[in-house]
Amino acid sequence: MTLTKWHPTKAGETPAVPVRGTLTLNYFNYFTEIEDAFIRRRAKHLLLSPMDWALIESWKEMNVPLHVALRGIEKAFDSWESKPRKRSIKSLLYCQEEVEAQFAEWRESRVGAADEPIDERENAAQRASKSEGLPFSRAAILEHLQRGRSRLIEVCNEKVSEDDYSDALKRAIALLAELEEDFAAANLPDAQKLELSLSGLERMLSDATRSIAGSEQIASIEREVKQELKPYRKHMEPAVYQQTFDNLLLKRLREQFGVPRLSLFYL
């Protein structure tokens, strides 16, 4: 891993705050981030095959941005989970079509953006928020991303020791910066695609908080949540109760670890 100082992207106005040991998205990170996303979504540890590594290599050579590859993986799994099947996903090849479709759409969204003067790009951004159906203005969305990234930087700098959680924070900060820059530069920004990427980041951070939270800490939160839901449990279907319980548990964990909500629903 490459260690470097933190520098905000041109897209944002966030003050430059150094992050201890910030992870730079270099050649090796590209492979490990994709491997981690695939294993995390699959929910079973399965080493990637030589064919999978060759596929990642081809994406790298095609200049597929990391956040676009991750978004394709997230969408492929979301699609698979929406239609439960007997067979599980065993290879990254399952995600190939979606990743390459996302890449094609990403390239199309950036056509002409790099050649426009900055002031014209700002005007285009204002037009896009109206004509392309963005739920909020581009400036509001960028400000939301900057706030989330700034908060993650603060949480990361408050960490005394290095662990899986601090590693996840650094990865999230680097990926958020990439998403922010990409959304700012896109000629036709897509809020739905951004939301898909943000959901993947939130899932990664939630898994990280669960992994380092002590058993006593989780047990204490579970007791609090059970007590809070007790008056409503008899009126809820078992599946709805369990989903609500899990959501509240994660909410408490996020609050205790200081993890901000990144989804656009919290803008």
Buried (B, 14 or more C-beta within 10 A) or exposed (E): BEEBEBEBBEBBEBEEBEBEBBBEBEEEBBBEBBBBBBBBBBEEEBEBEEEBBEBBEEBBEEEBBBBBBBBBBBBBBBEBEEEEEEEEBEBBEBBBEBBBEBBEBBEEBBEEBEEBEEEEBBEBBEEBBEEBEBEBBBEBBBBBBBBBBBBBBEBBBEBEEEEEBBBBBBBBBBBBBBBBBBBBBBBBBBBEBBBBBBBBBBBBBBBBBEEBBEEEEBEBBBEEBEEEBEEEEEEBEEEEBEEBBEEBBBBBBBEEBBBBBBBBEEB
